[in-house]
Amino acid sequence: MGPTSHQAGAAGRALTADRPDALRNVVLVGHSGAGKTTLVEALALTAGAVNRAGRVEDGATVSDYDEIEQRRRRSVQLSLVPVEWAGIKINVLDTPGYADFVGELRAGLRAADAALFVVSAADGIDGATRMVWDECEAVGMPRAIVVTHLEAARSDYSQTASVCGEIFGADDPDAVIPLYLPLLGTPGPDGHSPVTGLLGLLSRRVHDYTSGERAERDPDPDELALIDGARSRLIEGIIAESEDETLMDRYLGGEDIDVKTLVEDLERAVARGTFHPVLMAAPAADGARQGLGTVELLELITGGFPTPAERPPLAVTAPDGSPRPDVTCDPSGPLLAEVVKTSSDPYVGRVSLVRVFSGTLRPEETVHVSGHGLEDRGHEDHDVDERIGTLTSPFGKQQRTLGTCIAGDLACVAKLTRAETGDTLSAKDSPLLLEPWAMPEPLLPLAIEAHSKADEDKLSQGLARLVAEDPTMRLEQNPHTHQLVLWCLGEAHQDLALERLRTRFGVQVDPVPHKVSLRETFGARAAGRGRHVKQSGGHGQYAICEIEVEPLPPGSGIEFVDKVVGGAVPRQFIPSVEKGVRAQAARGVAAGYPLVDVRITLRDGKAHSVDSSDAAFQTAGALALREAAAESPIHLLEPVAELDVVVPDEYVGPVMSDLAGRRGRVVGTEQAEPGRTRVRAEVPEIEIGRYAVDLRSVSHGTGRFARAYARHEPMPPHLADKVREQAEKGSPLT
């Protein structure tokens, strides 16, 4: 099967589809450096979408075209590359492989109907890729595996395919089997034999790429022996996973099953998500029009991956949460679409990448935009009507105009001013809401300040646009430390946020140390006398109050008690004393942190008939509290977080040792899921500021954790002394 006759002119025009069964949406998954972007470019070249490897007609790259990506030389965002093969439009979604940008990966999984796992023959499979495979398996997403980096000196396709079977097919060894064997060329000086073609196990044909073009031929006797040695296991796996019992009986009875029937069963099993073929691919050599294995891969995508109409319908509700009937993939049905990515263009403004699940999206029509369920990420609930701008199909830096976007397809929509990533688009007279897809919690804090007054004026708008684009980022105005904090997924995520603020939104910010909300409390009962007496002509200031302070149990806050007798402090000034001591408590009495968990009792005082005032008694109350603090040990309280850490069983020991080194107390362990353990611990928040990064290192990228505030408790004396020293120098502990 090859390209259609009109594909040669595909470059330069927007690809369209008029029915869902003429569409395929596939997302590429794999660790950073596995070769996903290179594979996308190879597929685009083979399909005739570009005129040379990785280039569109104006010379721009087809993937990783963003200036930040070009500077960093790695993918940091989801990108869409539409190609056409055999009359089928394929939306190829390229995702970043670095763990900090898993939000872009999750968006790609939401937009796609099948996943292509890219595995490097040189580097193997990392733990994060295994976790994504398990996620896809849980929802039954169809998957295939393509092995890359065949040219590397230490690469071994057969060994890599075997490892894929052991890891991805651990529960069902018959579900992960190669479709092709490598045709090896003459070994080079380093002893490595290059892959020059593919031995088709089903067709018993050789696809030879030695000339730079794909040429088919019959196998020679040695090649045929290799094919027949592996063919039986593949056929048995296909028949078993397609659940074609009649065919299995025929095969076991010795009947030679024709290739057409086997291919149909293969495609059925792949589309059902029960069989996951292993293929191989390599970019085209200089001057070649096809990369090794790219034709075979395009044939699998168009023939074996499901159409959008075969995707199970997503559950929908009305914006108020009331149930609504399931919506199917029908171009003439009610409009249901979702914003899977938001970006900013310096000329166009906000651009929304939209997946249409039902109905047809048309330019210039008014739609309802619903955004709910991301309030904890700094996204306000919103329900607004907006007018659709121009519809385009992205291709590198180009935006090619579309007339419509039918159910199952993806398109970019310009100038949706309120729409954010994760929002639902529907008909304004029948609004619908899709539940947001699962997003990882950002747990690495980045405290920032505007670099200058000019930046401060633009900061609020720039941060709002940044968070609207990326739902894995959370913006917080901490009420205790008064810091502006961006919560991110990792250090690379932080760096990208700062760079986007500077380059896209023209806002320069400075990272500052992240503060932890410490508290102070009294260690013993103490008394204090506040005397504020001044005379400077006219009315003076006169207020004296005597208080007693005693510690209370954790979580009690501040309790003020009036036990004045005989009118020593006039009734109208008692609230003034309370206001003064509470204001001083908020400022702290030792290291500048708020005072909590004490009872302050007003015992006695004095007033003057003329010179006493509200301000005077506020000052006296504050002075009395400071004097009492000088007579009692002041304990510093630090926040303690409850950590819920889930890691593979083999990393439980290192994780627990690491937590112990952070002054953590493990309170329990339990089986979370097969092969993974949940560790519950209580750890001071001061010790886990970088835990999002450190856990990734300890668990080789396979661990995840959640945190929740538990309580404040006394800080060890040696650390408390350090805090006081830093407070005296004007640099609170971070």
C-alpha positions in Angstrom: 0.0 0.0 0.0 1.5 3.3 -1.0 0.6 7.0 -1.1 -2.3 8.2 -3.2 -1.6 10.0 -6.4 -2.6 13.4 -5.0 -0.2 13.2 -2.0 2.7 14.6 -3.9 1.0 17.9 -3.6 0.1 17.6 0.0 2.8 20.0 1.1 1.6 23.5 1.3 -2.2 22.8 1.6 -4.4 22.1 4.6 -5.3 18.4 4.9 -9.0 17.8 5.5 -11.4 14.9 6.0 -15.1 14.7 5.3 -15.9 11.7 7.5 -14.5 10.3 10.8 -13.4 7.0 9.2 -11.0 8.9 7.0 -9.2 10.1 10.2 -6.6 8.7 12.5 -5.2 10.4 15.6 -2.0 9.0 17.0 0.2 10.3 19.8 3.9 9.5 20.0 5.1 8.5 23.5 8.6 7.8 24.8 11.5 9.2 26.9 13.5 12.2 25.9 15.9 11.3 23.2 14.1 8.2 22.0 13.6 9.8 18.6 10.0 10.8 18.5 10.5 14.1 16.7 12.8 12.6 14.2 10.2 9.9 13.5 7.5 12.5 13.0 9.7 14.2 10.4 10.4 10.9 8.7 6.7 10.1 8.5 6.0 13.6 7.0 8.7 13.1 4.4 7.4 9.6 3.4 3.9 10.9 3.2 5.0 13.8 0.9 4.1 16.5 3.5 7.6 18.0 3.4 10.1 18.4 0.5 13.1 17.2 2.5 13.7 15.7 5.9 12.2 17.8 8.6 11.4 20.8 6.4 8.2 22.3 5.1 8.2 24.3 1.9 9.4 27.6 3.4 12.3 25.9 5.1 10.9 25.9 8.6 11.1 22.7 10.6 8.0 20.5 10.8 8.4 19.8 14.5 10.2 21.5 17.4 9.7 24.8 15.5 9.3 26.9 18.6 12.2 29.2 19.3 12.5 27.9 22.8 12.6 24.3 21.6 15.3 25.2 19.0 17.4 26.9 21.7 17.0 24.0 24.1 17.3 21.4 21.4 14.4 19.3 22.8 10.6 19.2 22.7 8.9 21.1 25.5 5.3 21.2 24.1 2.7 19.2 22.3 2.8 19.7 18.5 0.5 18.5 15.8 1.7 17.4 12.4 -1.1 16.3 9.9 0.0 13.9 7.1 -2.0 12.0 4.6 -1.6 8.3 3.5 -3.8 6.2 1.4 -6.6 8.8 1.5 -6.5 8.9 5.3 -5.6 12.1 7.2 -3.3 11.2 10.1 -3.0 13.7 13.0 0.4 12.9 14.4 0.8 14.3 17.9 4.4 14.7 19.0 4.9 14.9 22.8 7.9 15.9 25.0 9.7 13.0 26.6 11.0 14.9 29.6 9.1 14.3 32.8 8.6 18.0 33.6 6.3 18.3 30.6 4.1 15.4 31.3 1.1 17.8 31.1 1.7 18.1 27.3 1.9 14.3 27.1 -1.5 13.9 28.9 -3.0 16.5 26.5 -1.8 14.4 23.6 -3.3 11.2 25.1 -6.6 13.0 25.5 -6.6 14.2 21.8 -5.5 10.9 20.3 -7.3 7.6 19.7 -4.1 5.4 19.7 -0.5 5.6 21.0 2.8 4.8 19.3 5.4 4.1 21.9 8.9 5.0 20.6 11.7 2.9 22.1 15.4 3.6 21.5 17.4 0.4 20.6 20.4 2.1 22.2 18.8 3.2 25.5 15.9 0.8 26.1 12.7 1.6 28.1 12.7 3.9 31.1 10.3 3.7 34.1 8.3 6.7 33.1 7.4 5.1 29.7 6.3 2.0 31.5 4.0 4.1 33.7 2.4 5.7 30.6 2.0 2.2 29.1 0.1 1.1 32.2 -2.1 4.2 32.0 -3.0 3.4 28.4 -3.6 -0.2 29.3 -6.0 0.8 32.0 -8.3 2.6 29.6 -7.8 0.1 26.7 -6.0 2.6 24.3 -4.7 0.8 21.2 -0.9 0.8 21.2 2.0 -0.2 19.0 5.8 0.0 19.5 8.4 1.3 17.1 12.1 0.8 17.7 14.4 3.6 16.7 18.2 4.4 16.8 19.0 1.3 14.8 22.1 3.0 13.6 23.7 3.2 17.0 26.7 1.0 17.5 25.3 -0.7 20.6 21.8 -1.1 19.2 20.2 -4.5 18.8 16.7 -4.7 17.4 16.0 -8.3 18.3 17.1 -7.8 21.9 15.1 -4.5 22.2 12.0 -6.3 20.8 12.5 -9.0 23.3 12.7 -6.5 26.2 9.5 -4.8 24.9 7.8 -8.2 25.0 9.0 -8.8 28.6 8.0 -5.4 29.9 5.0 -4.4 27.9 3.7 -7.9 27.5 4.4 -9.1 31.1 0.8 -10.0 31.6 0.2 -11.4 28.1 3.4 -12.5 26.2 1.3 -13.2 23.1 0.2 -9.5 22.9 3.6 -7.9 22.1 5.3 -9.5 19.1 7.4 -8.1 16.2 5.8 -7.8 12.7 9.2 -7.7 11.0 12.7 -8.9 11.5 15.7 -6.7 10.5 17.6 -7.3 7.3 21.2 -6.8 8.2 23.9 -5.4 6.0 27.6 -5.9 6.0 29.2 -5.2 9.4 31.2 -2.0 9.7 34.6 -1.5 11.2 33.1 -1.4 14.7 31.4 -4.8 14.1 27.9 -3.3 14.0 25.7 -4.5 11.2 23.4 -1.8 9.8 19.7 -2.5 9.3 19.1 -2.2 5.5 15.5 -3.6 5.3 12.7 -5.5 6.8 11.7 -9.2 6.6 7.9 -9.3 6.6 6.7 -12.2 8.8 3.1 -12.2 7.6 3.8 -11.5 3.9 7.0 -13.5 3.7 8.4 -10.6 1.6 11.6 -8.6 2.0 11.3 -4.8 2.1 14.8 -3.7 1.0 15.9 -0.1 1.6 19.5 -0.6 0.4 19.0 1.7 -2.6 17.4 4.5 -0.6 13.9 3.5 -1.9 11.6 0.8 -0.6 11.8 -2.2 -2.9 10.0 -5.5 -2.4 11.4 -8.9 -3.3 11.2 -12.6 -2.4 13.4 -13.8 0.4 16.4 -15.9 -0.3 16.6 -19.3 1.5 18.4 -18.0 4.5 16.0 -15.1 4.9 13.0 -17.4 4.5 14.3 -19.7 7.2 14.5 -16.7 9.6 11.0 -15.6 8.6 9.4 -19.0 9.1 11.2 -19.4 12.5 9.4 -16.4 13.9 6.2 -16.5 11.9 4.3 -19.2 13.8 4.4 -17.3 17.1 3.2 -14.1 15.4 0.2 -15.8 13.8 -0.8 -17.6 17.0 -0.6 -14.3 18.9 -2.7 -12.4 16.3 -5.4 -15.1 16.2 -5.5 -15.4 20.0 -5.7 -11.7 20.6 -8.3 -11.1 17.9 -10.4 -13.8 19.6 -11.2 -15.5 16.2 -11.8 -19.0 17.5 -12.8 -20.4 14.1 -9.6 -19.2 12.6 -7.6 -20.7 15.5 -9.2 -24.1 14.9 -8.3 -23.9 11.2 -4.7 -22.9 12.0 -4.2 -25.6 14.6 -5.7 -28.1 12.1 -2.8 -27.4 9.8 -4.6 -25.1 7.3 -2.4 -22.4 5.7 -4.2 -19.2 6.5 -4.0 -16.6 3.7 -2.2 -13.3 4.4 -5.3 -11.2 3.8 -7.2 -12.9 6.6 -4.2 -12.6 8.9 -3.9 -8.9 8.2 -7.6 -8.3 8.9 -7.3 -10.1 12.2 -4.1 -8.2 13.0 -5.9 -4.9 12.3 -8.9 -6.0 14.4 -6.7 -7.0 17.4 -4.7 -3.7 17.2 -7.8 -1.6 17.1 -9.3 -3.4 20.0 -6.2 -2.6 22.1 -5.4 -6.3 22.7 -2.4 -6.8 20.4 0.6 -4.4 20.2 2.9 -5.1 17.3 6.6 -4.1 17.4 8.0 -2.3 14.3 11.2 -0.5 13.5 12.0 2.8 11.8 14.9 5.0 10.8 15.1 8.4 9.2 15.7 8.6 5.5 19.3 8.8 4.3 20.5 11.9 2.5 18.6 12.2 -0.8 16.2 9.4 0.0 12.4 10.0 -0.1 11.5 7.3 2.5 12.9 6.3 5.8 13.3 2.7 6.7 10.1 1.3 8.1 8.1 4.4 7.6 5.8 3.0 4.9 5.1 0.0 7.0 4.3 2.2 10.0 1.9 4.4 8.0 0.2 1.3 6.7 -0.3 0.1 10.3 -1.6 3.4 11.5 -4.1 3.7 8.6 -5.1 0.0 8.6 -4.7 -1.0 12.2 -5.4 2.0 14.4 -9.0 2.8 15.2 -11.0 5.6 13.7 -12.3 8.4 16.0 -15.8 6.8 15.6 -14.5 3.7 17.3 -13.4 5.6 20.4 -15.7 5.1 23.4 -17.8 8.2 24.0 -16.7 10.5 26.8 -19.1 11.2 29.7 -20.6 14.7 29.5 -22.7 16.8 31.8 -24.3 20.2 31.7 -22.1 23.0 33.2 -24.1 22.7 36.4 -23.2 19.0 36.7 -26.6 17.6 35.7 -26.2 14.4 33.5 -26.5 14.5 29.8 -26.7 11.6 27.3 -23.4 10.3 25.8 -22.3 12.0 22.6 -21.1 10.0 19.7 -18.6 10.9 17.0 -21.1 12.3 14.4 -20.3 15.3 12.3 -24.0 16.2 12.2 -24.5 15.7 16.0 -24.4 18.3 18.8 -21.2 20.2 19.0 -18.7 18.9 21.6 -15.0 19.9 21.5 -12.2 20.4 23.9 -9.2 22.7 24.1 -6.2 20.4 24.5 -3.6 23.1 24.2 -3.3 26.9 24.4 -0.5 29.0 23.1 0.2 32.6 22.3 1.2 33.9 18.9 2.8 37.4 18.7 0.7 38.3 15.7 -2.5 36.3 16.1 -2.8 36.3 19.9 -4.2 33.3 21.8 -4.4 30.1 19.7 -6.4 27.1 20.9 -5.7 23.6 19.6 -9.1 21.9 19.7 -10.2 18.2 19.4 -13.7 17.9 18.1 -15.6 14.9 19.5 -19.0 15.5 18.0 -20.6 17.9 15.5 -18.7 20.3 13.2 -16.8 23.4 14.1 -17.2 26.3 11.8 -15.5 29.7 11.5 -17.5 32.7 12.7 -20.1 30.8 14.7 -20.7 31.5 18.4 -20.0 28.7 20.8 -20.3 28.2 24.6 -17.0 27.9 26.5 -17.2 26.1 29.8 -14.2 25.8 32.2 -14.7 23.9 35.5 -12.8 21.7 37.8 -9.4 23.4 37.8 -10.1 26.0 40.6 -7.2 24.6 42.6 -4.8 25.5 39.8 -5.7 29.1 39.7 -8.3 28.7 37.0 -11.6 30.4 37.8 -14.9 28.7 36.8 -16.3 30.3 33.7 -19.2 30.0 31.3 -19.1 32.4 28.4 -20.2 32.6 24.8 -17.4 33.3 22.3 -17.2 33.7 18.6 -15.0 31.3 16.7 -12.3 32.9 14.7 -10.4 31.5 11.8 -9.9 27.7 11.7 -6.4 26.5 10.8 -4.4 23.4 10.6 -0.8 23.8 12.0 2.2 22.6 10.2 5.4 23.8 11.8 5.2 27.5 12.0 2.6 27.6 9.3 -1.1 27.8 9.9 -3.2 26.6 6.9 -6.8 27.7 6.7 -9.6 25.2 7.2 -13.2 25.6 6.1 -14.6 23.3 8.8 -13.4 20.8 11.4 -15.6 17.7 11.7 -16.0 15.3 14.6 -12.8 13.3 15.1 -10.5 16.0 13.7 -8.2 18.6 15.3 -7.9 22.3 14.4 -6.5 25.5 15.8 -8.9 28.3 16.7 -7.8 31.9 16.9 -8.8 34.6 19.3 -10.8 32.6 21.9 -10.0 35.1 24.6 -11.5 33.2 27.6 -10.9 29.6 26.5 -8.1 27.8 28.5 -6.6 24.4 28.2 -9.1 21.8 29.3 -12.2 23.9 28.5 -15.2 22.5 26.7 -16.7 24.1 23.5 -20.4 23.3 22.7 -23.5 24.8 21.2 -24.5 28.0 23.0 -28.1 26.9 23.2 -27.2 23.4 24.6 -24.0 23.8 26.6 -22.1 20.7 27.7 -19.1 20.0 29.9 -16.4 17.3 29.6 -14.6 16.3 32.8 -11.0 17.5 32.7 -8.4 14.9 32.1 -6.1 13.8 34.9 -3.2 16.2 35.5 -0.2 15.7 37.8 -0.1 18.0 40.8 2.7 20.7 40.5 4.7 20.3 43.7 7.9 22.3 43.1 7.6 25.9 44.3 9.1 28.9 42.5 8.7 32.2 44.3 9.1 35.3 42.0 9.2 39.0 42.2 8.9 41.6 39.4 12.3 42.8 38.2 11.2 46.4 37.9 8.2 48.7 38.3 7.5 48.3 34.5 7.5 44.5 34.9 5.2 44.7 38.0 2.6 46.5 35.9 2.6 43.6 33.4 3.1 40.8 35.8 -0.5 40.0 36.6 -1.6 39.7 33.0 1.5 37.7 32.0 1.0 35.2 34.8 -2.7 34.8 34.0 -1.8 34.0 30.3 0.9 31.6 31.4 -1.3 29.6 33.7 -4.2 29.6 31.1 -1.8 27.9 28.7 -0.5 25.3 31.2 -2.9 23.6 33.6 0.0 21.7 35.2 1.2 25.1 36.6 -0.5 26.6 39.7 -0.3 30.2 40.7 -0.5 31.0 44.4 -0.5 34.3 46.4 0.6 32.9 49.8 -1.4 34.7 52.5 1.1 33.8 55.2 4.4 34.6 53.5 3.0 37.2 51.1 5.0 35.6 48.3 3.9 35.1 44.7 4.6 31.4 44.0 4.4 29.4 40.8 4.1 25.7 41.5 5.7 23.6 38.7 6.5 20.0 37.9 10.3 20.3 37.9 13.3 22.6 37.3 13.0 22.5 33.6 9.3 23.4 33.9 10.4 26.4 36.1 13.0 27.5 33.6 10.5 27.3 30.7 8.0 29.4 32.7 10.5 32.1 33.3 11.6 32.1 29.7 8.0 32.3 28.4 7.2 35.2 30.7 10.2 37.0 29.3 10.0 36.2 25.6 6.3 35.8 25.0 4.8 38.2 27.5 7.6 40.7 28.0 7.8 40.3 31.8 11.1 40.0 33.5 10.9 38.3 37.0 13.5 37.4 39.5 13.3 34.1 41.4 13.6 34.5 45.2 14.0 32.0 48.0 10.7 30.3 48.8 9.6 30.9 52.4 8.0 28.4 54.6 5.2 29.7 56.9 6.8 29.3 60.4 5.0 30.2 63.6 6.0 31.2 67.1 4.5 30.2 70.4 5.2 30.6 74.1 7.0 27.8 75.9 5.8 28.8 79.4 3.5 31.1 81.2 4.8 34.7 81.4 3.6 38.2 82.3 4.2 41.6 80.7 3.5 45.2 81.4 3.0 47.7 78.6 3.5 51.4 79.5 3.0 54.0 76.9 3.2 57.5 78.5 4.2 60.6 76.5 3.7 64.3 77.0 4.6 66.7 74.2 2.3 69.6 74.5 -1.5 69.5 74.1 -3.0 66.1 74.6 -0.5 63.4 75.6 -0.6 59.6 75.3 -1.2 57.6 78.4 -1.9 53.8 78.6 -0.7 51.1 80.9 -1.8 47.5 80.7 -0.7 44.3 82.4 -1.2 40.9 80.7 -0.5 37.3 81.3 0.3 34.9 78.5 0.0 31.1 78.7 0.5 28.5 76.0 -2.5 26.6 74.5 -2.7 23.2 72.7 -1.7 23.2 69.0 -4.4 24.7 66.7 -5.9 26.9 69.3 -4.9 30.2 67.6 -4.9 33.3 69.8 -7.4 33.6 72.7 -7.9 37.0 74.4 -9.5 37.2 77.8 -10.6 40.3 79.8 -10.2 39.9 83.5 -9.9 43.6 84.5 -11.8 44.5 87.6 -12.7 47.9 89.0 -12.5 49.7 85.7 -8.7 50.0 85.8 -8.9 49.9 82.0 -12.0 51.6 80.8 -14.4 49.3 78.8 -14.0 51.3 75.6 -10.2 50.7 75.6 -10.3 46.9 76.2 -10.9 46.2 72.5 -7.9 48.5 71.8 -5.6 46.4 74.0 -6.8 43.3 72.1 -6.2 44.9 68.8 -2.7 45.9 69.8 -1.7 42.4 71.1 -3.2 40.7 68.0 -1.3 43.1 65.7 1.9 42.4 67.6 1.2 38.6 67.5 0.8 38.8 63.7 4.3 40.5 63.5 5.9 37.9 65.8 7.8 38.4 69.0 11.1 36.6 68.4 12.0 35.9 64.7 9.3 37.8 62.9 6.8 34.9 62.5 3.2 35.0 63.6 2.5 34.0 67.2 -0.1 31.3 67.7 -1.6 29.0 70.3 -1.6 31.3 73.3 -4.1 32.8 75.7 -3.6 36.4 76.5 -5.3 37.6 79.6 -5.7 41.3 80.4 -5.3 41.6 84.2 -4.9 45.3 85.1 -4.0 48.7 83.8 -4.3 52.4 84.2 -5.8 55.2 82.1 -5.9 59.0 82.1 -9.1 60.9 81.7 -7.7 63.2 79.0 -4.6 61.5 77.5 -5.8 57.9 77.1 -6.8 56.9 73.6 -7.4 54.0 71.4 -4.0 54.3 69.7 -2.3 54.6 73.1 -3.8 51.3 74.4 -3.0 49.5 71.1 0.6 50.5 71.6 0.6 49.5 75.3 -0.9 46.1 74.4 1.9 45.5 71.9 4.6 46.5 74.4 3.1 44.2 77.0 3.2 41.2 74.7 6.8 41.9 73.8 7.8 42.2 77.4 6.1 38.9 78.2 8.0 37.3 75.3 11.3 38.4 76.8 10.4 36.5 80.0 9.5 33.2 78.3 11.2 30.7 76.0 9.7 31.2 72.5 9.4 28.0 70.5 9.4 28.2 66.7 6.8 26.0 65.0 7.4 24.5 61.5 4.7 23.2 59.2 4.6 19.4 58.8 3.3 17.8 55.7 1.7 14.4 55.2 3.4 12.7 52.2 1.8 9.9 50.3 4.6 8.4 48.1 3.9 5.6 45.6 7.0 3.9 44.1 7.9 0.5 42.6 8.7 -2.1 45.2 12.4 -2.0 44.4 12.7 1.6 45.4 10.9 1.5 48.8 14.2 1.1 50.7 15.9 4.1 49.1 12.8 6.2 49.5 12.4 5.5 53.2 16.1 6.2 53.8 15.7 9.5 52.0 12.7 10.4 54.1 14.6 9.6 57.3 17.3 12.0 56.2 14.7 14.7 55.9 13.6 14.3 59.5 10.6 12.3 58.3 8.6 9.8 60.2 7.2 6.9 58.2 3.7 6.2 59.6 2.9 3.2 57.3 3.4 1.3 54.1 0.9 -0.7 52.1 0.5 -2.2 48.7 -0.8 0.4 46.3 -1.2 -1.7 43.1 0.7 -4.7 41.7 4.4 -4.1 42.0 4.1 -0.7 43.7 4.1 0.4 47.4 2.5 3.4 49.1 4.7 5.0 51.8 3.0 7.4 54.1 5.2 9.8 56.1 5.1 13.0 58.0 8.0 15.4 57.0 8.7 19.0 57.9 7.9 21.2 54.9 11.3 22.9 55.1 12.8 19.5 54.1 10.7 18.9 51.0 11.0 22.0 49.0 12.8 20.1 46.2 11.2 16.7 46.8 9.5 16.7 43.4 13.0 16.7 41.9 14.7 14.4 44.4 12.1 11.7 44.4 12.4 11.5 40.6 16.2 10.9 41.1 15.7 8.3 43.9 13.0 6.4 42.0 14.5 6.8 38.5 11.4 8.8 37.4 8.9 6.2 38.5 7.7 7.7 41.8 4.9 10.0 42.5 3.7 11.7 45.6 1.0 13.9 47.1 1.3 16.3 50.0 -1.1 17.8 52.4 -0.6 20.1 55.4 -0.9 18.2 58.7 0.0 20.7 61.5 2.7 22.9 63.0 5.0 21.4 65.6 8.1 22.7 67.5 11.3 22.9 65.4 14.5 21.3 66.8 16.4 23.9 69.0 19.5 23.9 66.8 17.5 24.8 63.7 15.4 27.3 65.7 18.6 29.1 66.7 19.7 29.2 63.1 16.3 30.8 62.2 16.8 33.5 64.8 20.3 34.2 63.6 19.0 34.6 60.1 16.1 36.8 61.3 18.5 39.1 63.0 20.3 39.4 59.6 17.1 40.1 57.8 16.9 36.8 55.9 14.1 34.6 57.1 14.5 30.8 56.8 13.4 29.4 53.4 
